[in-house]
Amino acid sequence: MSHILVNVAWPYANGPRHIGHVAGFGVPSDVYARYERMKGNDVLMVSGTDEHGTPILVEAEKEGVTAQELANRYNRVIAKDLCDLGLSYDLFTRTTTGNHEHVVQELFKQCLENGYIYKGTQQVAISPSTGRTLPDRYIEGECPICHTEGARGDQCDACGNELDPIDLINPVSKINGETPRFEETEHYFLDLPALAEANLAWLKTREGWRTDAIKFSIGLFKEVKPRAITRDIDWGIPVPVPGWIDNPNKKLYVWFDAVIGYLSASIEWARRKGDPEAWRAWWNDPATPGYYFMGKDNITFHSQIWPSEMLAYNGQGSKGGETGPLGPLNLPEQVVASQFMTMEGRKFSSSRGIVIYVKDILARYPVDAVRYYISVAGPESSDSDFTWAEFVRHNNEELAAAWGNLVNRVANLIAKNFGAIPAIDESRITDQDRALLDESKAAFDTVGNLIEKHHQKAALAEAMRIVGEINKYISAIEPWKIKDDDARLGTVLHVAAQAVSDANHLLAPFLPHSAQKVWEALGGKGTFSPLPHIEEVEDLDRPGFEYPIITGDYTLGVNVHPWASEPIEVGAEVPKPKPIFAKIPKEAVQEELDRFQAELDARRAKEAERLAAEKAKLAE
């Protein structure tokens, strides 16, 4: 058994998550984690809500609540959505815990001691009307490199380059359209140039990364500049140095602390488990690989920023240094970055109303229909487009007609003719029977190898190919026509049920909810595919601070079944089956398009009113 670390991008707690988000970080990470558990590996899968930074303050002010109240609300909303989606976190937590603050400050102090953090000055954007520091990503303008309009103050999505707000041509605030002023203030900087050689050398040893991710990552080192890791803001983690620690208007910036969340969440998981040092098996053992799942807009922070922070903590940059008490920390094995998913040809944007929220789609459609569509049509290695027509087609033609009908047909024939799983009569088995069983067993290696290489779409296609082969077998033999030969009929139905069971194992990482139903339809008892749950907990370091976590128990041999062909149990009672999947009416496509347009029109009208009020206020 090996230890496998699965680190999942931290959703930002300024609003609900949409399908585009979970297509990038959510479902792919869960498929991989579930597969590795079935393989018998000890997986630690962690994440949480990212809750610091100016955008939280801006949204909180807009809603008339405190930043903590806003974070509390969306932490709860996001946790429920991800749990309902079946994402099997060992711990999904948040960045406003005492534990996270302690770990972040520990990394900062060691990096500072090693010489990779230093004090300097920077021009920062200020809102003329409020006097408040503007968040980098809330400033837009023309990119100085590729000259695309709409580049943000932290990054240009068009060319992928990191930016500072002052770099933008004709910068404006997204909040109210005003032109920011720039003031020079004192900050701490992460000395990325002193870490670049070690970071790039590590990157060049990486194998198996998606081509776009590794090319982009290496390209980040064409020109490397120090990056400020503090901001003039009153919402964030205190800077742990004399003269700054008690300053209410100087905090560590959100992108510096958020990536440390992978480590702090692992430490919190170990503490809650009652074994405070257990996390070290995933972080200090160089033989333990760590896989990071995210959308492509997060690559910079996972192939440059976070590795640089760890190298600085380990004392492995050009300045040397000592490893702190948490280290040595393992750098990522792979940054598994997905491309973007659009919606009906338009870029997802919560602020513009181009959105399908997770909670909304799960309220109307089966969760595994959503997971299946994300897996089969998601943005794995190229941008993809969510369309309601394709969502309905994949559900109806593949899940309902191909897979669901197959399970029901086999279970119904067994229930009707035997009432339980029949035995194989060796004298009545044929080469055709053996060929199907050999093919379904061989698929475990094929599908598994594809998942390990993060080719999940191809893996799912291969699993569904096996479903097709079973359907062909049933159609060719026509067991309903076998009369007065129970031995042959029983053999055929046993073979079919075994192959269906194999296919269910292959599909379980993708479709955990329906996998349980298929297991039970063939007479299986107990848990086949464990699901996560939400627990209300108290902060380990701040008594009285309570919040929900996602967690679960995923133990091979107890509630996790192996990645292998498990012999079905002869004599297991098979009840009259109920449909596993239902077809979605074709009319749903137009209904969803109409619903979206109505919501978009209402949102645009409301936003126009808000902007008009802002302009009127500024005119006064």
VEXDREN-2710 file (C-alpha; in Angstrom, 1 decimal):
% VEXDREN-2710
k/r/px/py/pz
1/MET/0.0/0.0/0.0
2/SER/1.2/3.5/-0.9
3/HIS/0.3/6.9/0.4
4/ILE/-1.3/9.2/-2.2
5/LEU/-1.9/12.9/-1.5
6/VAL/-4.8/14.4/-3.5
7/ASN/-4.9/18.2/-3.1
8/VAL/-8.0/19.9/-4.6
9/ALA/-8.1/23.6/-5.5
10/TRP/-9.8/25.8/-2.8
11/PRO/-13.1/27.3/-3.9
12/TYR/-13.3/31.0/-3.1
13/ALA/-16.0/31.8/-0.5
14/ASN/-17.6/34.8/-2.2
15/GLY/-20.4/32.9/-3.7
16/PRO/-21.8/29.5/-4.7
17/ARG/-19.8/27.3/-7.0
18/HIS/-20.9/26.6/-10.6
19/ILE/-20.5/23.7/-13.0
20/GLY/-17.4/25.2/-14.6
21/HIS/-15.6/25.2/-11.2
22/VAL/-16.4/21.6/-10.3
23/ALA/-15.6/20.4/-13.8
24/GLY/-12.0/21.7/-13.3
25/PHE/-11.2/20.7/-9.7
26/GLY/-14.1/18.7/-8.2
27/VAL/-15.1/15.6/-10.2
28/PRO/-11.7/14.8/-11.7
29/SER/-10.0/14.8/-8.2
30/ASP/-12.8/12.6/-6.8
31/VAL/-12.6/10.1/-9.6
32/TYR/-8.8/9.8/-9.1
33/ALA/-9.1/9.5/-5.3
34/ARG/-11.8/6.8/-5.4
35/TYR/-9.8/4.8/-7.9
36/GLU/-6.6/4.9/-5.8
37/ARG/-8.6/3.8/-2.7
38/MET/-10.0/0.9/-4.7
39/LYS/-6.4/0.0/-5.7
40/GLY/-5.7/-0.3/-2.0
41/ASN/-3.7/2.9/-1.6
42/ASP/-4.0/5.2/1.5
43/VAL/-5.4/8.4/0.1
44/LEU/-5.5/11.7/1.8
45/MET/-7.8/14.1/0.0
46/VAL/-8.0/17.7/1.3
47/SER/-9.3/21.1/0.5
48/GLY/-11.6/23.8/1.9
49/THR/-13.0/27.3/1.3
50/ASP/-10.5/30.1/0.5
51/GLU/-11.8/33.0/2.7
52/HIS/-9.4/35.9/2.9
53/GLY/-8.7/38.8/0.5
54/THR/-10.3/42.0/-0.6
55/PRO/-12.9/40.4/-2.8
56/ILE/-14.5/39.0/0.3
57/LEU/-14.6/42.5/1.9
58/VAL/-16.1/44.0/-1.2
59/GLU/-18.9/41.4/-1.4
60/ALA/-19.5/41.7/2.3
61/GLU/-19.8/45.5/2.1
62/LYS/-22.2/45.1/-0.8
63/GLU/-24.4/42.8/1.2
64/GLY/-24.1/44.7/4.5
65/VAL/-22.5/42.0/6.5
66/THR/-19.0/41.4/8.0
67/ALA/-16.4/39.5/6.0
68/GLN/-16.5/36.6/8.5
69/GLU/-20.3/36.4/8.2
70/LEU/-20.1/36.3/4.4
71/ALA/-17.4/33.6/4.6
72/ASN/-19.4/31.6/7.1
73/ARG/-22.4/31.6/4.8
74/TYR/-20.6/30.6/1.6
75/ASN/-18.4/28.1/3.4
76/ARG/-21.6/26.3/4.4
77/VAL/-23.2/26.6/0.9
78/ILE/-20.1/25.4/-0.9
79/ALA/-19.5/22.5/1.6
80/LYS/-23.1/21.3/1.0
81/ASP/-22.8/21.5/-2.8
82/LEU/-19.5/19.6/-2.9
83/CYS/-20.8/17.0/-0.4
84/ASP/-24.0/16.5/-2.5
85/LEU/-21.8/16.0/-5.5
86/GLY/-20.2/13.1/-3.7
87/LEU/-16.7/14.5/-3.5
88/SER/-15.0/12.1/-1.1
89/TYR/-12.8/14.5/1.0
90/ASP/-11.0/13.2/4.0
91/LEU/-11.2/16.8/5.2
92/PHE/-12.8/19.8/3.5
93/THR/-12.2/22.7/5.9
94/ARG/-11.6/26.5/5.6
95/THR/-8.8/29.1/5.8
96/THR/-10.2/31.1/8.7
97/THR/-9.3/28.4/11.3
98/GLY/-6.8/28.9/14.0
99/ASN/-4.9/25.9/12.7
100/HIS/-4.5/27.4/9.3
101/GLU/-3.3/30.7/10.7
102/HIS/-0.6/29.0/12.8
103/VAL/0.7/26.9/9.9
104/VAL/0.8/29.9/7.5
105/GLN/2.7/32.0/10.1
106/GLU/5.1/29.1/10.6
107/LEU/5.9/29.0/6.9
108/PHE/6.3/32.7/6.7
109/LYS/8.7/32.9/9.7
110/GLN/10.9/30.1/8.3
111/CYS/11.0/31.5/4.8
112/LEU/11.8/34.9/6.3
113/GLU/14.6/33.4/8.5
114/ASN/16.0/31.6/5.4
115/GLY/16.1/35.0/3.5
116/TYR/13.5/34.3/0.9
117/ILE/11.1/36.9/2.3
118/TYR/12.2/40.5/2.5
119/LYS/10.7/43.9/3.1
120/GLY/10.3/46.5/0.4
121/THR/7.9/48.9/-1.2
122/GLN/5.3/48.6/-3.9
123/GLN/2.8/50.8/-5.8
124/VAL/-0.7/49.7/-4.8
125/ALA/-4.1/50.6/-6.3
126/ILE/-6.4/52.7/-4.1
127/SER/-10.0/53.6/-4.6
128/PRO/-10.3/57.4/-4.7
129/SER/-13.9/57.3/-3.4
130/THR/-13.3/54.9/-0.4
131/GLY/-9.5/55.2/0.3
132/ARG/-9.4/51.3/0.4
133/THR/-6.9/49.2/-1.3
134/LEU/-8.4/47.6/-4.5
135/PRO/-8.0/43.9/-5.0
136/ASP/-5.7/43.1/-8.0
137/ARG/-8.3/41.0/-9.8
138/TYR/-10.9/43.8/-9.4
139/ILE/-8.9/46.1/-11.6
140/GLU/-9.1/45.6/-15.4
141/GLY/-7.4/47.2/-18.3
142/GLU/-5.4/46.5/-21.4
143/CYS/-2.7/43.8/-21.1
144/PRO/0.7/45.5/-21.5
145/ILE/2.1/42.2/-23.1
146/CYS/-0.6/41.0/-25.5
147/HIS/-2.7/44.1/-25.5
148/THR/-6.0/42.2/-24.9
149/GLU/-8.7/44.2/-23.2
150/GLY/-10.1/43.0/-19.9
151/ALA/-6.9/41.8/-18.4
152/ARG/-7.0/41.6/-14.6
153/GLY/-4.5/43.2/-12.2
154/ASP/-3.1/39.9/-11.2
155/GLN/-3.1/38.0/-14.5
156/CYS/-4.1/38.2/-18.2
157/ASP/-6.2/35.2/-19.1
158/ALA/-5.5/35.7/-22.8
159/CYS/-1.7/35.3/-22.6
160/GLY/-1.5/33.8/-19.1
161/ASN/1.2/36.2/-17.8
162/GLU/1.3/37.4/-14.2
163/LEU/0.6/41.2/-13.8
164/ASP/0.5/43.9/-11.3
165/PRO/-2.3/46.5/-11.4
166/ILE/0.1/49.3/-12.2
167/ASP/1.2/47.4/-15.3
168/LEU/-2.2/47.6/-16.9
169/ILE/-2.9/50.2/-19.6
170/ASN/-5.9/52.4/-18.7
171/PRO/-6.8/50.5/-15.5
172/VAL/-10.3/50.9/-14.1
173/SER/-12.0/49.4/-11.0
174/LYS/-14.6/46.7/-11.7
175/ILE/-16.4/47.8/-8.6
176/ASN/-17.5/51.2/-9.7
177/GLY/-15.7/52.0/-12.9
178/GLU/-13.4/54.7/-11.4
179/THR/-9.7/55.0/-12.2
180/PRO/-7.6/53.9/-9.3
181/ARG/-4.8/56.0/-7.9
182/PHE/-1.5/54.4/-7.0
183/GLU/0.4/54.9/-3.7
184/GLU/3.8/53.4/-2.5
185/THR/3.5/51.4/0.7
186/GLU/5.7/49.0/2.6
187/HIS/5.3/45.2/2.1
188/TYR/6.9/41.9/2.4
189/PHE/8.0/40.1/-0.8
190/LEU/8.6/36.5/-1.7
191/ASP/12.0/36.4/-3.5
192/LEU/10.9/34.3/-6.5
193/PRO/14.2/35.0/-8.4
194/ALA/16.2/33.4/-5.6
195/LEU/14.0/30.3/-5.9
196/ALA/13.7/30.2/-9.7
197/GLU/16.6/28.0/-10.4
198/ALA/15.5/25.3/-8.0
199/ASN/11.9/25.6/-9.0
200/LEU/12.7/25.3/-12.7
201/ALA/15.1/22.4/-12.2
202/TRP/12.3/20.5/-10.4
203/LEU/9.8/21.3/-13.2
204/LYS/12.2/19.9/-15.8
205/THR/12.1/16.6/-13.9
206/ARG/8.3/16.3/-14.1
207/GLU/6.8/13.5/-16.2
208/GLY/3.3/12.8/-17.3
209/TRP/2.0/16.4/-17.0
210/ARG/-0.6/17.6/-19.5
211/THR/1.3/19.3/-22.2
212/ASP/-0.3/22.7/-21.8
213/ALA/0.4/22.7/-18.1
214/ILE/4.1/21.9/-18.2
215/LYS/4.7/24.3/-21.1
216/PHE/2.9/27.1/-19.4
217/SER/4.7/26.4/-16.1
218/ILE/8.2/26.4/-17.6
219/GLY/7.3/29.6/-19.5
220/LEU/6.7/31.4/-16.2
221/PHE/10.4/31.5/-15.7
222/LYS/11.3/33.5/-18.7
223/GLU/11.1/36.6/-16.4
224/VAL/10.7/36.2/-12.7
225/LYS/10.1/39.1/-10.3
226/PRO/9.6/39.2/-6.5
227/ARG/5.9/39.2/-5.5
228/ALA/4.4/41.1/-2.6
229/ILE/2.8/38.8/-0.1
230/THR/1.2/41.4/2.1
231/ARG/-1.5/44.0/1.5
232/ASP/-3.0/47.1/3.1
233/ILE/-6.1/45.3/4.2
234/ASP/-7.8/44.5/7.5
235/TRP/-9.1/41.0/6.5
236/GLY/-6.5/38.2/6.5
237/ILE/-3.8/36.5/8.5
238/PRO/-1.6/38.8/10.7
239/VAL/2.0/39.2/9.6
240/PRO/4.1/37.5/12.3
241/VAL/6.8/40.1/12.8
242/PRO/7.2/42.8/15.5
243/GLY/5.5/46.0/14.5
244/TRP/3.2/44.2/12.0
245/ILE/1.5/41.4/14.0
246/ASP/-0.8/43.9/15.7
247/ASN/-1.2/46.2/12.8
248/PRO/-4.9/45.9/11.8
249/ASN/-4.3/47.2/8.3
250/LYS/-1.4/44.9/7.2
251/LYS/-2.2/41.3/6.4
252/LEU/-0.7/38.4/4.5
253/TYR/-2.3/38.3/1.1
254/VAL/-4.8/35.6/0.1
255/TRP/-2.8/33.9/-2.6
256/PHE/0.1/33.4/-0.2
257/ASP/-1.9/31.8/2.5
258/ALA/-4.5/29.8/0.4
259/VAL/-2.0/27.4/-1.2
260/ILE/-0.6/26.6/2.3
261/GLY/-4.1/25.3/3.0
262/TYR/-3.2/21.9/1.6
263/LEU/-0.7/21.5/4.3
264/SER/-2.8/23.0/7.1
265/ALA/-5.8/20.9/6.1
266/SER/-3.7/17.8/6.3
267/ILE/-2.5/18.9/9.8
268/GLU/-6.0/19.6/10.9
269/TRP/-7.1/16.2/9.6
270/ALA/-4.4/14.5/11.6
271/ARG/-5.3/16.5/14.8
272/ARG/-9.0/15.7/14.4
273/LYS/-8.0/12.0/14.0
274/GLY/-6.2/12.0/17.3
275/ASP/-2.8/11.4/15.7
276/PRO/-1.2/14.9/15.3
277/GLU/1.8/13.6/13.4
278/ALA/-0.1/11.4/10.9
279/TRP/0.0/14.0/8.2
280/ARG/3.8/13.6/7.8
281/ALA/3.4/10.3/5.9
282/TRP/1.9/12.3/3.0
283/TRP/4.2/15.4/3.2
284/ASN/7.7/14.4/4.5
285/ASP/8.1/11.0/2.8
286/PRO/9.7/11.7/-0.7
287/ALA/8.2/8.5/-2.0
288/THR/4.7/9.9/-1.5
289/PRO/3.3/11.6/-4.6
290/GLY/1.0/14.6/-4.3
291/TYR/-1.5/15.4/-7.1
292/TYR/-3.0/18.8/-7.3
293/PHE/-6.3/19.3/-9.2
294/MET/-7.5/22.7/-10.5
295/GLY/-8.5/24.8/-13.5
296/LYS/-5.8/26.2/-15.8
297/ASP/-6.1/29.6/-14.3
298/ASN/-4.5/28.3/-11.1
299/ILE/-1.4/26.7/-12.6
300/THR/0.8/29.7/-11.7
301/PHE/0.1/29.2/-8.0
302/HIS/0.7/25.5/-8.0
303/SER/3.8/25.2/-10.3
304/GLN/5.6/28.4/-9.3
305/ILE/4.2/30.1/-6.1
306/TRP/3.5/27.0/-3.9
307/PRO/6.7/25.1/-4.9
308/SER/8.7/28.3/-4.3
309/GLU/7.1/28.6/-0.8
310/MET/8.0/25.0/0.0
311/LEU/11.6/25.4/-1.4
312/ALA/12.0/28.5/0.7
313/TYR/10.8/26.7/3.8
314/ASN/13.0/23.8/3.1
315/GLY/16.0/26.1/2.6
316/GLN/16.6/24.8/-1.0
317/GLY/16.9/28.0/-2.9
318/SER/20.0/29.9/-4.0
319/LYS/20.4/31.3/-0.5
320/GLY/20.4/27.9/1.3
321/GLY/18.8/27.8/4.7
322/GLU/17.4/25.4/7.3
323/THR/14.3/23.3/7.0
324/GLY/11.7/24.2/9.5
325/PRO/10.0/21.8/12.0
326/LEU/7.3/21.0/9.5
327/GLY/9.7/20.0/6.7
328/PRO/11.1/18.8/4.5
329/LEU/7.9/19.3/2.4
330/ASN/7.3/17.4/-0.8
331/LEU/6.9/19.3/-4.0
332/PRO/4.0/18.3/-6.2
333/GLU/4.2/15.1/-8.2
334/GLN/1.7/16.5/-10.8
335/VAL/-0.3/19.6/-11.3
336/VAL/-3.4/18.2/-13.0
337/ALA/-4.9/21.3/-14.6
338/SER/-8.1/21.2/-16.6
339/GLN/-9.0/23.7/-19.3
340/PHE/-12.1/25.9/-19.2
341/MET/-15.7/24.9/-19.6
342/THR/-18.0/27.3/-21.3
343/MET/-21.8/27.4/-21.2
344/GLU/-23.8/27.3/-24.4
345/GLY/-20.8/29.0/-26.1
346/ARG/-20.3/31.7/-23.5
347/LYS/-17.7/31.9/-20.7
348/PHE/-19.0/31.1/-17.3
349/SER/-19.2/34.2/-15.2
350/SER/-21.1/34.5/-11.9
351/SER/-20.8/38.3/-12.0
352/ARG/-22.3/38.4/-15.5
353/GLY/-25.0/35.8/-14.8
354/ILE/-23.5/33.2/-17.2
355/VAL/-23.8/30.4/-14.7
356/ILE/-25.3/27.1/-13.7
357/TYR/-24.9/26.7/-10.0
358/VAL/-24.2/23.3/-8.6
359/LYS/-27.1/23.4/-6.1
360/ASP/-29.5/24.3/-8.9
361/ILE/-28.6/21.5/-11.3
362/LEU/-28.5/19.0/-8.5
363/ALA/-32.0/20.1/-7.4
364/ARG/-33.4/19.2/-10.8
365/TYR/-31.3/16.2/-12.1
366/PRO/-29.6/13.1/-10.6
367/VAL/-26.1/13.7/-9.3
368/ASP/-24.5/11.0/-11.3
369/ALA/-26.0/12.4/-14.5
370/VAL/-24.1/15.6/-13.7
371/ARG/-20.9/13.7/-12.8
372/TYR/-21.1/11.6/-15.9
373/TYR/-21.5/14.6/-18.2
374/ILE/-18.6/16.4/-16.5
375/SER/-16.5/13.3/-16.9
376/VAL/-17.4/12.5/-20.5
377/ALA/-17.5/16.0/-21.9
378/GLY/-15.5/18.0/-19.5
379/PRO/-12.5/20.3/-20.2
380/GLU/-9.8/17.7/-19.5
381/SER/-7.2/18.7/-22.1
382/SER/-9.1/21.3/-24.1
383/ASP/-11.8/23.8/-23.5
384/SER/-15.3/22.3/-23.7
385/ASP/-18.8/23.6/-23.8
386/PHE/-21.7/22.7/-21.5
387/THR/-24.9/22.5/-23.5
388/TRP/-28.3/21.3/-22.2
389/ALA/-28.9/19.4/-25.3
390/GLU/-25.7/17.3/-24.9
391/PHE/-26.4/16.9/-21.2
392/VAL/-29.8/15.4/-21.9
393/ARG/-28.4/13.2/-24.8
394/HIS/-25.6/11.7/-22.8
395/ASN/-28.0/10.9/-19.9
396/ASN/-30.7/9.4/-22.1
397/GLU/-28.6/7.5/-24.7
398/GLU/-25.7/6.3/-22.5
399/LEU/-26.7/6.3/-18.8
400/ALA/-30.4/5.4/-19.2
401/ALA/-30.5/3.4/-22.4
402/ALA/-27.2/1.7/-22.4
403/TRP/-26.1/1.2/-18.8
404/GLY/-29.3/1.6/-16.8
405/ASN/-31.4/-0.7/-19.1
406/LEU/-28.6/-3.3/-19.1
407/VAL/-28.6/-3.5/-15.3
408/ASN/-32.4/-3.7/-15.2
409/ARG/-32.6/-6.3/-17.9
410/VAL/-30.1/-8.6/-16.3
411/ALA/-31.5/-8.1/-12.8
412/ASN/-35.1/-8.6/-14.0
413/LEU/-34.2/-11.9/-15.9
414/ILE/-32.5/-13.2/-12.7
415/ALA/-35.3/-12.2/-10.4
416/LYS/-38.0/-13.6/-12.7
417/ASN/-36.3/-17.0/-13.4
418/PHE/-34.3/-17.7/-10.3
419/GLY/-34.9/-15.0/-7.6
420/ALA/-31.2/-15.2/-6.8
421/ILE/-27.8/-15.2/-8.5
422/PRO/-27.6/-18.6/-10.3
423/ALA/-24.5/-20.7/-10.4
424/ILE/-22.4/-21.4/-13.4
425/ASP/-22.7/-25.0/-14.8
426/GLU/-19.2/-25.6/-16.1
427/SER/-20.6/-28.1/-18.6
428/ARG/-22.8/-25.4/-20.1
429/ILE/-20.3/-22.5/-20.4
430/THR/-19.1/-21.5/-23.9
431/ASP/-16.2/-19.7/-25.4
432/GLN/-18.5/-16.8/-25.9
433/ASP/-19.2/-16.7/-22.2
434/ARG/-15.5/-16.9/-21.3
435/ALA/-14.6/-14.2/-23.9
436/LEU/-16.9/-11.7/-22.2
437/LEU/-15.6/-12.5/-18.7
438/ASP/-12.0/-12.2/-20.0
439/GLU/-12.8/-8.9/-21.6
440/SER/-14.4/-7.4/-18.5
441/LYS/-11.6/-8.5/-16.3
442/ALA/-8.9/-7.2/-18.7
443/ALA/-10.6/-3.8/-18.6
444/PHE/-9.4/-3.1/-15.0
445/ASP/-5.8/-2.7/-16.2
446/THR/-6.8/-0.6/-19.2
447/VAL/-9.2/1.7/-17.4
448/GLY/-6.9/1.9/-14.4
449/ASN/-3.9/2.9/-16.4
450/LEU/-5.8/5.6/-18.1
451/ILE/-7.1/7.1/-14.8
452/GLU/-3.5/6.9/-13.4
453/LYS/-2.4/9.0/-16.4
454/HIS/-5.3/11.4/-15.8
455/HIS/-6.9/10.5/-19.1
456/GLN/-10.3/10.2/-17.4
457/LYS/-12.4/10.7/-20.5
458/ALA/-10.7/7.8/-22.3
459/ALA/-11.0/5.7/-19.1
460/LEU/-14.8/6.3/-19.0
461/ALA/-15.1/5.6/-22.7
462/GLU/-13.4/2.2/-22.2
463/ALA/-15.7/1.4/-19.2
464/MET/-18.7/2.2/-21.3
465/ARG/-17.3/0.1/-24.2
466/ILE/-17.5/-2.9/-21.8
467/VAL/-21.1/-1.9/-21.1
468/GLY/-21.6/-2.1/-24.9
469/GLU/-20.0/-5.5/-25.1
470/ILE/-22.3/-6.9/-22.4
471/ASN/-25.3/-5.5/-24.3
472/LYS/-24.1/-7.2/-27.5
473/TYR/-23.7/-10.5/-25.5
474/ILE/-27.2/-10.3/-24.2
475/SER/-28.7/-9.4/-27.6
476/ALA/-26.8/-12.2/-29.3
477/ILE/-27.7/-15.0/-26.9
478/GLU/-31.3/-13.8/-26.1
479/PRO/-31.6/-15.5/-22.7
480/TRP/-35.3/-14.9/-22.6
481/LYS/-35.6/-17.5/-25.4
482/ILE/-33.8/-20.2/-23.5
483/LYS/-36.6/-22.6/-22.4
484/ASP/-36.3/-25.9/-20.5
485/ASP/-32.6/-25.5/-19.9
486/ASP/-32.1/-24.0/-16.5
487/ALA/-28.4/-24.9/-16.4
488/ARG/-27.7/-23.0/-19.6
489/LEU/-30.0/-20.1/-18.6
490/GLY/-28.4/-19.9/-15.2
491/THR/-24.9/-19.9/-16.7
492/VAL/-25.7/-17.1/-19.2
493/LEU/-27.3/-15.0/-16.5
494/HIS/-24.4/-15.6/-14.1
495/VAL/-21.9/-14.5/-16.8
496/ALA/-24.0/-11.4/-17.6
497/ALA/-24.3/-10.5/-13.9
498/GLN/-20.6/-11.0/-13.3
499/ALA/-19.8/-8.8/-16.3
500/VAL/-22.3/-6.1/-15.1
501/SER/-20.6/-6.3/-11.7
502/ASP/-17.2/-5.8/-13.3
503/ALA/-18.5/-2.8/-15.2
504/ASN/-20.0/-1.4/-12.0
505/HIS/-16.6/-1.5/-10.4
506/LEU/-15.1/0.2/-13.4
507/LEU/-17.7/3.0/-13.3
508/ALA/-17.8/3.4/-9.5
509/PRO/-15.2/6.2/-9.3
510/PHE/-17.2/8.2/-11.8
511/LEU/-20.7/7.2/-10.6
512/PRO/-20.6/6.5/-6.9
513/HIS/-24.2/7.1/-6.1
514/SER/-25.6/4.8/-8.8
515/ALA/-22.8/2.2/-8.2
516/GLN/-24.4/1.5/-4.9
517/LYS/-27.8/1.0/-6.5
518/VAL/-26.3/-1.4/-9.1
519/TRP/-24.6/-3.3/-6.3
520/GLU/-27.9/-3.8/-4.5
521/ALA/-29.8/-4.6/-7.7
522/LEU/-27.5/-7.7/-8.1
523/GLY/-28.0/-8.8/-4.5
524/GLY/-25.1/-7.0/-2.9
525/LYS/-25.3/-6.1/0.8
526/GLY/-23.7/-3.3/2.8
527/THR/-21.9/-0.2/1.4
528/PHE/-20.3/-0.6/-2.0
529/SER/-19.4/3.0/-2.8
530/PRO/-19.0/5.2/0.3
531/LEU/-20.2/8.8/0.2
532/PRO/-18.9/11.8/2.2
533/HIS/-20.9/13.5/4.9
534/ILE/-20.9/16.9/6.7
535/GLU/-20.0/17.2/10.4
536/GLU/-20.4/20.3/12.5
537/VAL/-17.1/20.8/14.4
538/GLU/-15.5/23.3/16.8
539/ASP/-12.3/25.0/15.8
540/LEU/-9.3/23.2/17.4
541/ASP/-7.7/26.5/18.5
542/ARG/-10.6/28.9/18.8
543/PRO/-13.3/27.7/21.2
544/GLY/-16.8/28.7/20.2
545/PHE/-15.9/29.0/16.5
546/GLU/-18.0/26.3/14.8
547/TYR/-18.2/25.3/11.1
548/PRO/-19.0/22.3/8.9
549/ILE/-16.4/20.0/7.4
550/ILE/-16.8/17.4/4.7
551/THR/-15.3/14.1/5.8
552/GLY/-15.9/10.3/5.4
553/ASP/-14.7/6.8/6.0
554/TYR/-13.2/5.1/3.0
555/THR/-11.6/1.8/4.0
556/LEU/-10.8/-1.0/1.5
557/GLY/-12.4/-4.2/2.6
558/VAL/-14.9/-2.4/4.8
559/ASN/-16.8/-0.1/2.6
560/VAL/-14.5/0.3/-0.4
561/HIS/-14.5/-2.6/-2.9
562/PRO/-11.3/-3.5/-4.8
563/TRP/-10.3/-2.5/-8.2
564/ALA/-10.7/-6.0/-9.5
565/SER/-13.3/-8.5/-10.7
566/GLU/-15.1/-9.6/-7.5
567/PRO/-16.9/-12.9/-7.8
568/ILE/-20.6/-12.3/-7.4
569/GLU/-22.3/-14.3/-4.6
570/VAL/-24.2/-17.3/-5.8
571/GLY/-27.6/-17.5/-4.0
572/ALA/-27.7/-13.7/-3.2
573/GLU/-31.3/-12.7/-3.5
574/VAL/-32.1/-10.5/-6.4
575/PRO/-35.2/-8.4/-6.0
576/LYS/-37.4/-7.1/-8.8
577/PRO/-35.3/-4.2/-10.0
578/LYS/-36.1/-0.5/-9.9
579/PRO/-34.8/1.9/-12.6
580/ILE/-31.3/3.0/-12.0
581/PHE/-31.5/6.0/-14.3
582/ALA/-34.4/7.8/-15.8
583/LYS/-34.6/9.6/-19.1
584/ILE/-34.8/13.3/-19.0
585/PRO/-37.6/14.7/-21.2
586/LYS/-36.3/16.4/-24.3
587/GLU/-38.5/19.4/-23.4
588/ALA/-36.1/20.1/-20.5
589/VAL/-33.6/21.5/-22.9
590/GLN/-35.8/24.5/-23.9
591/GLU/-37.0/24.9/-20.4
592/GLU/-33.5/25.2/-19.1
593/LEU/-32.6/27.7/-21.9
594/ASP/-35.6/29.8/-21.1
595/ARG/-34.9/29.7/-17.4
596/PHE/-31.4/30.8/-17.9
597/GLN/-32.4/33.7/-20.2
598/ALA/-35.0/34.9/-17.7
599/GLU/-32.5/34.8/-14.8
600/LEU/-29.9/36.5/-17.0
601/ASP/-32.3/39.3/-18.0
602/ALA/-33.3/39.9/-14.3
603/ARG/-29.7/39.9/-13.2
604/ARG/-28.7/42.4/-15.9
605/ALA/-31.6/44.7/-15.0
606/LYS/-30.6/44.6/-11.3
607/GLU/-26.9/45.3/-12.1
608/ALA/-27.8/48.2/-14.3
609/GLU/-29.8/49.7/-11.4
610/ARG/-26.9/49.2/-9.1
611/LEU/-24.4/50.9/-11.5
612/ALA/-26.8/53.8/-12.0
613/ALA/-27.0/54.3/-8.3
614/GLU/-23.2/54.2/-7.9
615/LYS/-22.8/56.8/-10.6
616/ALA/-25.4/59.0/-9.1
617/LYS/-23.6/58.7/-5.7
618/LEU/-20.3/59.6/-7.3
619/ALA/-21.9/62.6/-9.0
620/GLU/-23.0/64.0/-5.7
END
